[in-house]
Amino acid sequence: MTGNDNAALARRVYELFSLGKSEDVLEYATDDVELVLYPFGQTFHGKDGFREFMDGFSTAFPDLAITVTNQVADETQVATEFTAHGTHTGPLRTPAGDVPPTGRSVDFTVCEVWTVRDGLLASLRNYQDAGSIMRQLGLA
């Protein structure tokens, strides 16, 4: 795969997630995919873990929409910066417990670094502005 192919893969995954098509997203991941959500100290393994990772955000922010703002890719990795916008209408799962819906809208920035293997997402490291999310929800 070329860098352009891998960048397109990432953009497709973000598009599908924004459309609420988490099951379709899983088709673009290896069976042993690993996701690390650094702000919350969580690691997810396999497609079931990937589903849990996505469900955490889509449950809390069902209208979450991603806009890619910067991207760099090569034959094995993709680094993507994006903004996300959504309304907190469901419980937000955190390691400290669920945050009940606030009805507030949030805008936050995320950077993800992917490793791509055989044209599929093999690992994802997520660095997001969790402090900004908490402030916008009135929790910090």
Order of alpha helices (4+ residues) and beta strands (2+ residues): alpha-alpha-beta-beta-alpha-beta-beta-beta-beta-beta-beta-alpha
